Amino acid sequence: GERPFHCDKCPKAFWDSRSLTVHQYLHTGEHPFPCPHFPKAFRHKNNLKVHQHMHTGE
């Protein structure tokens, strides 16, 4: 089956719109998940969670 969600900046295509949105952050430079404790932001929410373990130790 063909992946229906196509990036308009490169040849990549995805199965769902969320994956396309996250991929497009690479082209826009957007990092929509900021750390509330440190001047750093992440493209993926999971990367923010991993980073936050540094601050909380959890």
N, C-alpha and C positions, 0 to 999 in steps of 0.2 A: 504494500500500500504506500501511496505517496503521502508525505508529510504536508499537511495543508497550510501551515503557518510559515511563510517565507520572509526572511530578512530582506529589507530593501537596500541594505548597504553591502551585502556579501552573498555568496551562494548558499549559505546555510538555510535549512528548513527544520521545522520542529513539529512534534505531534500535538502540542497544546500551546495556547496563547501565553501562558505564564512563562514557559521556557523561552519563548521568543522575547518576551519583555526583559527577562533577566539577561539574555544574550545581548540585547540592544544596549544595555549599560556599558558593554565593552566599547561600543562605537561612540556613545555620548559622553563617556567618562563619569557618568552618574554613579554616586555611592549613596543610596537612599537610606542606609541604616547606620546612623551615627552612634558612637559610643558616648554615653552621658558623662563619663568620667575622664575622658582623654580626647584630645583633638584628632580623632581618627574616625573614618567612616568606611563602611563595607558595602560591596555589591550584593552580598548574600546574607540573609538574616542568620543563617547557621554560623557563618564566620564571625558575626558579631557575638553570638552566644559563646562561641569558643573563646573569643577575646575577653569577654566579660568574666570568665572564670579566673583570669589573671587578677581582677580586682576583688572578686568575692571569695575565691578559693573554693567555690562550690562546684 
